[in-house]
Amino acid sequence: METYPDRFVPFIMPPDDDGSSDGFPTVDAVELERMLSVYPGMFQGYGEIGLYPRQDGAPELPPDSSRLNEIYPVVSRHNLVVYFHPGEDQWESFGRVLDANPGITFVFHGDHWIDCSTCDRTPRRVAEILEKHPNAYYGVDELYGNEFLMRPEVSKEQFITHFADYGPLLEKDLANWKEFIERHPDQVLWDTDRGVGAPWSLDLEVALTLNDYSRAFIGRLDPSVQEKFAYRNAEKIFGNRATTDAAPMK
């Protein structure tokens, strides 16, 4: 951070033994305050916090749970952005949190409201949240031709081969996301979700492949929306927190 102060927007992601059935996706408010006091002002955000249940691990954590309701005042005092990956059927809970904390900016992503047993395979629920809550932003990280590839069972070579022919992938992604992005131009962010599920995702060749494809997708959006989706909405969120010209998502 000292060497590259204009290249990163650091978030604190503090699980509480979430691999255990009696653990949690996040530490409690007291522990979070203690962590933030070690290097005051270092962190710009809190998350990503996955609120869905872990396989053989922690249960789901609703956005309006007592643990998180005690954390929001800590987040507010430290002027942090909150980054969530909500679980299924949590949109009403999340809406209540957004209403109760209008001064906090929330970014969320993930497909638990799109691809689930009770979902209609569209971003309808996401759109409803954005339209009712100006303090909410959504990161689109599903730009793979409707197939999420940042998984450990997928190899780097398979990932690169997947993008060998842009045409069919772009048509799928444009059908799924173009209208949604253009109808919510000020609240949607380009998101890649790199770095956790598949270590190879940080490889330079992978980065260039994904960047090239993302630029091709962005180039098919309405010109008035392209820069907002690519970086200006992120810049709007983090502009008063960092000096970077373009604040990338994870």
VEXROKE-552103 format. One record per atom (N, C-alpha, C, O, CB): x, y, z; residue in one letter. Coordinates in steps of 0.001 Angstrom, whole numbers, plus 500000, padded with zeros to 6 digits. Glycine has a CB too. Example, Ala and Ser with C-alpha at 12.3 -4.5 7.8 and 13.67 -1.06 7.14 Angstrom:
<nodes>
513190494310507800A 512300495500507800A 513200496700507800A 514236496681508465A 511308495527509046A 512850497750507080S 513670498940507140S 512900500030507870S 513409501138508039S 514084499402505725S 
</nodes>
This chain:
<nodes>
500826498793500000M 500000500000500000M 500858501253500000M 500506502244499361M 499067500008501206M 501995501221500718E 502884502380500729E 503565502565499382E 503800503694498952E 503933502237501829E 503884501450498708T 504581501525497431T 503651501927496293T 504054502652495384T 505230500196497117T 502392501450496344Y 501436501721495269Y 500139502303495841Y 499087501670495752Y 501139500428494471Y 500204503492496420P 499025504053497096P 497881504407496156P 496737504541496590P 499421505277497857P 498187504561494861D 497136504954493919D 496626503790493078D 495932504005492085D 497646506041493008D 496963502550493465R 496589501390492651R 495603500455493343R 495044499571492693R 497820500619492279R 495378500628494640F 494550499676495382F 493543500393496269F 493810501475496792F 495427498755496229F 492383499769496426V 491372500220497389V 491146499034498325V 490359498145498002V 490008500691496671V 491816499001499474P 491795497801500325P 490504497637501121P 489979498591501696P 492957497838501280P 490007496401501136F 488867496005501948F 489323495013503004F 490251494240502767F 487746495400501073F 488690495024504154I 488981494050505193I 487912492957505143I 486715493238505185I 489034494727506602I 488370491702505053M 487473490547504910M 487755489594506060M 488605488714505922M 487664489828503519M 487062489739507206P 487436488995508411P 486442487889508799P 485531488141509588P 487578489952509558P 486599486670508261P 485705485583508676P 485972485165510114P 487047485414510660P 485863484379507748P 484987484534510710D 485087484051512092D 484875482544512077D 483792482054512399D 484041484762513034D 485938481802511692D 485892480338511648D 484706479860510813D 483935479005511249D 485807479756513072D 484564480426509595D 483387480104508786D 483423478705508190D 482444478277507579D 483247481104507682D 484521477988508350G 484562476594507929G 483976475642508949G 483885474439508707G 485965476197507637G 483575476184510098S 482981475384511171S 481481475652511249S 481026476755510947S 483659475694512530S 480719474644511652S 479262474783511715S 478821475784512766S 477698476284512699S 478624473445511996S 479670476091513733D 479316477097514734D 480078478410514516D 480162479247515415D 479595476559516138D 480629478576513316G 481330479809512974G 480412480799512280G 479205480580512177G 482525479508512091G 481011481918511793F 480259482981511134F 481054483506509930F 482279483394509902F 479945484133512132F 480366484074508946P 481081484675507817P 481902485904508189P 482762486329507417P 480104485048506751P 481646486482509369T 482381487674509778T 482571487677511284T 481772487103512024T 481651488949509326T 483629488323511726V 483820488561513153V 482727489489513655V 481995490078512860V 485222489160513436V 482613489623514975D 481599490513515522D 482096491960515536D 483230492243515149D 481210490069516939D 481240492857515980A 481546494291515922A 482747494659516783A 483556495496516382A 480338495100516361A 482876494052517955V 483984494370518853V 485315493987518207V 486276494756518242V 483813493644520206V 485360492789517615E 486601492334516989E 486918493150515738E 488082493450515472E 486507490846516637E 485898493506514974L 486136494327513787L 486706495686514168L 487630496175513517L 484842494506512992L 486165496298515215E 486692497582515684E 488147497445516107E 488962498322515820E 485850498117516853E 488477496359516781R 489862496133517198R 490784495995515987R 491880496556515968R 489958494879518080R 490335495245514977M 491139495066513769M 491383496391513059M 492501496677512629M 490457494088512820M 490335497194512939L 490458498464512226L 491354499461512952L 491889500384512337L 489091499070512021L 491516499276514255S 492336500203515043S 493834499959514873S 494648500790515278S 491972500093516507S 494208498805514268V 495634498488514126V 496306499471513161V 497372500009513461V 495820497032513625V 495675499703512000Y 496167500694511034Y 495005501618510687Y 494380501440509641Y 496755500005509738Y 494704502584511521P 493550503461511296P 493598504127509914P 494623504676509510P 493488504535512387P 492489504069509214G 492390504702507911G 492903503880506752G 492795504313505604G 493109505962507941G 493461502699507012M 494018501896505920M 492921501343505012M 493040501390503788M 494854500747506483M 491851500819505618F 490830500138504835F 489764501109504332F 489364502044505026F 490185499039505663F 489321500855503109Q 488283501662502477Q 486935500944502475Q 485894501568502267Q 488688502014501050Q 486957499638502707G 485722498870502669G 485758497666503578G 486812497273504078G 485434498432501274G 484591497086503784Y 484384495903504624Y 483765494821503742Y 482652494983503243Y 483463496226505874Y 484484493728503552G 483978492650502722G 485065492152501771G 486211492585501887G 482747493113501936G 484761491301500883E 483453490743500615E 483039489789501731E 483820488931502142E 483446490026499267E 481818489938502217I 481269489031503205I 480227488157502516I 479192488658502075I 480654489808504411I 480492486854502420G 479536485928501835G 478485485556502861G 478804484930503871G 480242484674501308G 477242485929502622L 476168485715503592L 475452484390503390L 474540484064504149L 475171486840503512L 475843483629502393Y 475255482321502102Y 475851481257503021Y 476926481478503579Y 475480481939500621Y 475185480096503201P 475741479043504059P 476958478390503426P 477013478206502210P 474684477982504354P 477931478042504254R 479116477336503787R 478844475826503794R 478180475312504694R 480349477683504674R 479358475133502795Q 479220473681502784Q 480007473093503957Q 481221473273504054Q 479711473085501432Q 479300472387504845D 479905471821506058D 480517472896506946D 481437472625507718D 480971470799505687D 480002474115506831G 480555475204507622G 479484476091508210G 478411475621508588G 481484476026506789G 479777477375508285A 478886478335508936A 477541478424508210A 477493478324506984A 479547479718508993A 476450478611508958P 475148478816508323P 475056480195507693P 475940481031507879P 474023478630509338P 473981480432506946E 473800481737506329E 473657482814507399E 473268482532508532E 472573481732505406E 473975484040507028L 473887485174507941L 473053486258507263L 473561486942506374L 475313485711508332L 471788486437507654P 470950487452507009P 471536488851507188P 472150489132508217P 469526487406507575P 471357489725506210P 471888491093506314P 471387491843507539P 472099492698508066P 471529491875505078P 470162491541508012D 469630492232509194D 469747491404510465D 468982491601511409D 468181492598508968D 470709490471510493S 470982489702511709S 471541490630512787S 472044491712512484S 471975488540511418S 471451490205514029S 471946491039515128S 473442491285514999S 473910492380515312S 471639490385516478S 474203490295514545R 475649490459514395R 475972491576513399R 476819492429513666R 476295489137513939R 475300491564512266L 475575492596511264L 474990493943511657L 475594494975511366L 475025492176509915L 473835493966512307N 473263495243512750N 474180495941513748N 474191497170513820N 471879495021513377N 474948495175514518E 475918495776515437E 477169496248514700E 477901497106515195E 476303494775516529E 477411495686513518I 478597496049512737I 478387497332511941I 479342498079511732I 478968494917511792I 477162497608511493Y 476938498782510636Y 477371500095511284Y 477919500942510578Y 475478498870510266Y 477160500319512585P 477683501558513181P 479217501645513131P 479774502733512981P 477217501667514627P 479891500501513258V 481355500487513151V 481772500881511735V 482667501704511539V 481924499084513517V 481113500282510765V 481372500599509362V 481159502085509091V 481952502722508399V 480469499760508447V 480085502622509643S 479764504032509424S 480824504942510035S 481237505920509412S 478391504362510009S 481264504626511250R 482286505463511909R 483582505494511114R 484274506511511076R 482565504951513327R 483904504375510480H 485163504283509731H 484985504625508249H 485931504512507469H 485744502881509866H 483778505043507859N 483505505466506486N 483869504375505480N 484541504637504483N 484273506748506167N 483418503149505754L 483721502018504894L 482558501701503963L 481394501856504331L 484067500800505731L 482883501261502763V 481902500676501859V 481690499228502283V 482648498549502653V 482367500773500360V 480461498749502236V 480153497356502570V 480011496556501279V 479319496972500349V 478852497257503429V 480670495412501237Y 480624494552500046Y 480086493185500456Y 480743492458501200Y 482043494419499382Y 478882492829499969F 478206491587500332F 478036490674499121F 477914491126497983F 476844491887500956F 478033489374499408H 477536488362498482H 476345487727499182H 476520486789499960H 478653487284498097H 475122488225498921P 473952487740499661P 473628486284499342P 474024485756498303P 472744488609499352P 472902485649500260G 472401484313500042G 471007484343499440G 470410485406499271G 472397483535501337G 470500483161499120E 469167483063498533E 468113483651499477E 468239483568500699E 468834481596498207E 467096484233498898D 465922484723499641D 466277485778500686D 465563485919501679D 465222483563500322D 467367486522500482Q 467743487560501445Q 467426488966500959Q 467857489938501579Q 469212487461501756Q 466680489100499860W 466465490443499312W 465622491317500231W 465869492521500310W 465799490350497954W 464628490751500935E 463822491564501845E 464655492013503042E 464569493165503467E 462585490779502321E 465460491105503581S 466357491445504680S 467343492529504256S 467590493477505002S 467112490199505163S 467899492388503070F 468862493367502566F 468190494717502354F 468772495759502653F 469497492876501254F 466970494696501840G 466241495945501644G 466026496697502942G 466139497923502976G 464913495672500995G 465716495974504014R 465526496625505318R 466830497265505795R 466814498352506372R 465019495604506366R 467950496599505557V 469248497151505956V 469566498409505157V 470056499391505715V 470362496105505766V 469296498387503874L 469547499559503034L 468693500743503486L 469167501879503511L 469263499231501555L 467450500480503838D 466568501547504331D 467071502114505655D 467011503323505882D 465135501021504500D 467565501243506522A 467979501666507863A 469344502346507871A 469695503021508839A 468005500474508792A 470124502171506785N 471484502724506745N 471721503501505453N 472584503126504658N 472527501598506882N 470967504578505232P 471088505316503971P 472437506001503784P 472791506364502662P 470004506344503887P 473190506183504857G 474484506836504757G 475626505898504428G 476756506347504231G 474782507533506020G 475352504593504364I 476378503604504037I 476181503153502598I 475055502890502178I 476324502390505012I 477266503063501843T 477219502541500480T 477417501036500516T 478368500546501125T 478292503215499585T 476524500302499867F 476594498841499794F 476830498408498354F 476117498835497446F 475298498197500348F 477834497558498148V 478061496903496869V 477768495422497073V 478175494846498082V 479529497140496339V 477072494803496134F 476830493366496252F 476964492708494894F 476828493362493860F 475438493089496848F 477230491418494900H 477325490654493657H 476965489209493948H 476618488861495076H 478748490757493034H 477051488358492911G 476753486942493084G 475451486553492417G 474618487403492102G 476698486595494550G 475283485240492204D 474133484758491445D 473072484071492302D 472206483378491768D 474597483811490386D 473127484251493621H 472170483565494484H 470741484075494309H 469795483406494724H 472585483715495925H 470572485247493702W 469217485759493433W 468823485550491982W 467728485938491575W 469126487247493783W 469693484948491205I 469448484776489775I 469315483296489420I 468372482892488739I 470577485418488956I 470266482497489887D 470298481077489556D 470050480259490821D 470992479749491427D 471656480689488905D 468792480136491216C 468431479368492406C 467091478679492177C 466436478917491163C 468370480281493661C 466684477834493105S 465477477028492910S 464214477867492795S 463247477445492161S 465325476053494044S 464212479064493407T 463022479916493359T 463221481141492467T 462393482052492475T 462646480362494762T 464311481171491699C 464631482332490868C 464129482130489441C 463872481005489014C 466147482592490866C 463994483231488715D 463546483149487329D 464692483311486337D 464452483555485155D 462494484199487066D 465928483179486801R 467137483240485967R 467347484608485332R 468011484720484302R 467068482189484880R 466789485642485937T 466990487012485464T 467441487865486650T 467274487455487798T 465680487591484814T 468019489067486386P 468416489947487490P 467255490784488035P 467475491900488506P 469529490867487033P 466039490273487979R 464861491038488401R 464970491465489862R 464717492628490176R 463587490212488194R 465335490565490749R 465448490904492165R 466529491949492391R 466354492862493199R 465745489655492993R 467630491822491692V 468713492801491799V 468214494176491363V 468473495181492024V 469933492370490943V 467497494205490245A 466976495474489727A 466035496136490731A 466073497355490903A 466246495248488395A 465197495350491391E 464264495906492377E 465014496577493519E 464613497642493987E 463344494807492928E 466098495958493968I 466904496548495044I 467512497869494584I 467441498866495303I 468019495572495492I 468106497885493399L 468748499098492904L 467738500229492722L 468026501383493042L 469461498815491585L 466567499899492214E 465567500931491926E 464976501547493191E 464497502681493163E 464455500349491083E 465006500810494297K 464435501312495550K 465486501915496480K 465143502602497442K 463711500194496267K 466786501656496193H 467821502039497149H 469010502667496431H 469824501949495850H 468276500821497968H 469125503981496461P 470236504654495765P 471596504390496389P 472618504694495774P 469994506134495736P 471639503830497602N 472920503521498241N 473397502107497927N 474324501614498569N 472806503697499744N 472773501443496942A 473153500084496559A 473750500067495161A 473280500764494262A 471943499145496628A 474794499259494989Y 475441499059493696Y 475627497556493472Y 475808496794494421Y 476815499813493628Y 475580497146492207Y 475731495726491888Y 476912495523490951Y 477056496241489961Y 474441495166491256Y 477758494542491265G 478894494198490424G 478571493013489546G 478253491939490057G 480118493905491271G 478645493179488233V 478366492101487287V 479655491335487026V 480571491845486382V 477769492656485956V 479719490107487530D 480927489293487326D 480613488013486559D 481409487074486571D 481572488946488675D 479465487967485896E 479042486761485182E 479315486845483686E 478642486173482904E 477568486512485415E 480281487650483271L 480546487851481850L 481455486755481298L 482626486998481005L 481176489225481617L 480918485576481161Y 481686484433480660Y 480862483647479643Y 481142482473479400Y 482121483513481827Y 479857484273479049G 478952483521478207G 478005482697479047G 477680481560478704G 479723482632477255G 477559483283480163N 476595482647481066N 477172481407481752N 476436480483482097N 475338482267480298N 478487481395481944E 479124480279482646E 480238480829483527E 481180481442483025E 479681479219481640E 480137480615484837F 481160481122485754F 482355480175485756F 482208478988486048F 480587481284487192F 483528480690485432L 484705479855485220L 485776479985486290L 486742479221486269L 485298480177483910L 485646480919487223M 486673481091488250M 486511480025489336M 486262480331490502M 486596482512488868M 486662478757488913R 486484477620489811R 487760476790489817R 488429476695488788R 485264476756489386R 488115476184490957P 489380475435491028P 489428474239490093P 490515473818489696P 489614474965492435P 488259473671489723E 488270472507488840E 488462472886487374E 488626472011486523E 486982471731488998E 488444474197487071V 488710474687485718V 490175475112485641V 490668475799486536V 487755475880485343V 490862474714484597S 492283475063484458S 492447476388483723S 491521476881483079S 493044473949483713S 493633476946483834K 493955478175483102K 493780477963481598K 493254478832480903K 495401478632483416K 494216476820481103E 494128476550479675E 492664476458479222E 492310476946478148E 494873475252479335E 491827475836480041Q 490400475760479710Q 489771477145479683Q 488931477435478831Q 489661474869480717Q 490181478003480621F 489650479353480675F 489984480110479392F 489102480712478779F 490202480098481897F 491238480081478987I 491662480824477805I 490993480264476550I 490579481022475674I 493194480779477661I 490888478926476464T 490241478305475304T 488776478706475207T 488233478856474112T 490359476783475379T 488145478878476359H 486726479257476399H 486476480559475660H 485402480751475091H 486249479385477844H 487457481460475662F 487298482770475046F 487870482833473628F 488042483920473077F 487959483816475906F 488160481688473046A 488764481690471712A 487831482299470670A 488293482933469721A 489139480270471303A 486523482112470837D 485537482668469906D 484593483560470693D 483720483071471410D 484749481537469158D 484773484900470555Y 483986485852471338Y 482503485859470963Y 481642486074471817Y 484553487237471165Y 482212485625469690G 480874485863469176G 479738485247469985G 478892485986470488G 480800485360467808G 479683483922470131P 478584483298470871P 478530483725472337P 477445483857472904P 478705481797470792P 479693483941472952L 479722484353474355L 479121485745474515L 478325485987475423L 481165484329474898L 479508486658473625L 478992488021473699L 477478488051473537L 476789488790474241L 479647488892472635L 476963487252472615E 475517487259472400E 474779486802473657E 473732487355473992E 475146486359471210E 475309485806474350K 474684485341475595K 474755486416476674K 473763486701477345K 475363484050476092K 475929487005476834D 476096488006477890D 475291489273477607D 474731489873478524D 477570488358478050D 475236489667476370L 474445490845476014L 472962490589476241L 472240491478476691L 474695491241474554L 472506489387475935A 471104489049476153A 470761489068477638A 469658489461478019A 470787487676475557A 471703488647478475N 471453488574479914N 471603489909480623N 470882490183481582N 472380487582480535N 472556490765480152W 472963491894480969W 472840493279480341W 472782494270481069W 474334491695481363W 472799493375479037K 472817494692478396K 471649495569478860K 471869496709479268K 472774494535476877K 470434495068478809E 469275495872479201E 469352496250480674E 469067497389481046E 467972495111478918E 469738495291481510F 469853495558482949F 470858496674483224F 470564497595483986F 470268494281483698F 472032496603482616I 473073497616482837I 472611498980482334I 472801499988483015I 474386497209482133I 472011499018481157E 471607500289480577E 470419500915481303E 470246502132481251E 471271500100479124E 469598500111481978R 468481500651482753R 468920501137484124R 468183501866484788R 467398499604482907R 470120500741484557H 470644501156485870H 472074501663485697H 472991501147486336H 470599499970486902H 472277502656484850P 473632503046484454P 474492503608485568P 475719503597485474P 473554504043483377P 473850504108486638D 474613504746487709D 474854503834488906D 475434504268489901D 473903505983488166D 474414502563488826Q 474515501684489993Q 475094500310489669Q 475001499399490492Q 473159501514490615Q 475683500141488500V 476216498838488109V 477708498977487806V 478138499943487176V 475450498268486875V 478489497996488264L 479945498030488163L 480465496804487422L 479897495716487521L 480577498113489556L 481551496995486680W 482267495851486107W 483019495147487226W 483731495786488001W 483249496299484969W 482861493836487310D 483400493039488409D 483963491756487806D 483353491193486897D 482300492731489503D 485108491280488287T 485698490067487718T 485707488875488667T 485737487733488208T 487095490352487286T 485680489109489982D 485701488032490984D 486955487168490866D 486896485955491064D 484456487153490842D 488065487780490548R 489324487044490414R 489999486879491767R 489798487686492675R 490266487759489438R 490820485804491894G 491781485736492972G 491498484809494122G 492401484544494916G 491943487021493493G 490260484287494259V 489956483455495424V 489740482003495023V 490487481125495455V 488718483986496149V 488732481739494204G 488385480364493872G 489438479646493057G 489622478440493221G 487104480340493135G 490142480359492174A 491125479744491288A 492403480581491293A 492411481676490731A 490562479606489846A 493482480098491910P 494734480877491964P 495253481304490601P 495871482361490481P 495797480078492656P 495009480489489560W 495488480848488229W 494807482100487682W 495268482680486698W 495272479693487277W 493709482520488317S 492983483679487808S 493803484964487893S 493476485955487241S 491689483850488570S 494870484949488697L 495738486127488817L 496869486127487793L 497682487051487760L 496322486199490214L 496918485097486964D 497943485006485927D 497776486149484913D 496652486529484585D 497871483631485212D 498886486688484425L 498850487809483493L 498098487466482213L 497324488282481713L 500257488250483159L 498317486276481682E 497641485885480447E 496128485811480646E 495359486176479757E 498175484535479952E 495714485343481800V 494287485303482125V 493730486719482215V 492645487007481712V 494046484546483450V 494492487600482866A 494045488989482996A 493839489634481636A 492831490305481414A 495053489799483807A 494782489439480725L 494673490030479400L 493491489445478624L 492788490168477919L 495968489819478623L 493275488133478757T 492147487486478084T 490831488062478581T 489946488389477790T 492179485964478307T 490709488182479892L 489474488703480471L 489285490177480144L 488171490614479858L 489472488501481980L 490360490936480184N 490270492358479848N 489820492569478407N 488973493418478131N 491616493039480074N 490396491785477486D 490024491915476079D 488544491600475886D 487835492323475186D 490887490989475204D 488085490521476506Y 486679490148476353Y 485761491193476992Y 484737491567476419Y 486422488766476976Y 486140491657478180S 485317492661478862S 485216493938478047S 484152494554477991S 485889492972480242S 486325494348477407R 486295495539476558R 485361495329475357R 484655496246474939R 487720495889476073R 485373494107474812A 484474493823473696A 483016493915474149A 482169494437473424A 484766492426473107A 482728493409475344F 481365493499475881F 480978494948476134F 479903495388475726F 481240492687477181F 481843495683476799I 481550497080477133I 481341497891475856I 480507498796475826I 482693497695477981I 482088497575474809G 481944498280473551G 480593498087472883G 480230498850471988G 483010497851472626G 479842497070473310R 478511496830472762R 477414497491473573R 476246497430473189R 478251495357472679R 477764498126474692L 476782498857475487L 476540500229474863L 477322500692474032L 477257499000476958L 475459500865475270D 475195502227474828D 476390503112475200D 476882503023476325D 473876502772475461D 476865503959474290P 478041504783474581P 477914505616475849P 478920505888476504P 478309505691473430P 476709506026476207S 476524506840477405S 476716506049478689S 476840506625479770S 475155507458477397S 476740504732478568V 476825503860479742V 478218503255479895V 478604502867480998V 475784502747479648V 478968503170478814Q 480209502401478809Q 481182502818479909Q 481641501969480673Q 480880502539477474Q 481502504094480002E 482480504539480996E 481947504388482410E 482706504075483327E 482870505990480744E 480663504602482597K 480073504442483929K 480249503014484411K 480689502786485538K 478581504821483917K 479908502053483568F 480025500645483934F 481487500241484124F 481824499515485061F 479371499764482866F 482348500717483228A 483749500304483251A 484505500827484467A 485279500089485076A 484435500769481996A 484286502125484836Y 485068502645485948Y 484479503855486663Y 484808504090487825Y 486400502993485464Y 483622504626486008R 483197505870486648R 482300505646487867R 482353506430488814R 482474506731485646R 481486504604487862N 480675504337489051N 481552503935490234N 481296504328491372N 479645503236488760N 482586503148489953A 483538502811491003A 484282504050491476A 484529504223492670A 484528501757490511A 484629504896490543E 485302506152490870E 484410507007491771E 484891507645492708E 485671506926489580E 483113507015491481K 482163507780492287K 482111507265493721K 482029508051494666K 480770507725491661K 482158505953493881I 482096505355495215I 483363505655496006I 483297506020497179I 481884503841495115I 484515505501495362F 485783505550496082F 486557506840495885F 487655506991496420F 486632504411495667F 486001507771495124G 486742508979494811G 487167509774496024G 488227510399496011G 485935509836493934G 486352509763497083N 486713510518498293N 487446509659499299N 487665510071500438N 485473511106498939N 487829508450498875R 488519507545499793R 489932507214499315R 490767506776500106R 487718506262499960R 490205507425498008A 491519507089497456A 491824508043496314A 490935508735495817A 491569505606496971A 493071508076495904T 493494509002494849T 493504508370493479T 493822509039492496T 494856509539495152T 493157507068493385T 493200506380492109T 492225506989491108T 491138507430491481T 492898504909492301T 492621507012489827D 491741507509488770D 490614506527488479D 489495506932488161D 492539507777487497D 490911505235488588A 489897504204488343A 490038503156489427A 491057502469489503A 490047503566486915A 489021503028490264A 489084502102491393A 488496500766490985A 487273500631490950A 488338502672492621A 489319499773490676P 488797498500490203P 488176497693491322P 488557497812492486P 489888497700489545P 487200496860490941M 486664495892491882M 487674494765491988M 488740494820491376M 485255495365491437M 487335493722492778K 488293492670493036K 488630491859491791K 489433490928491860K 487769491765494102K 
</nodes>
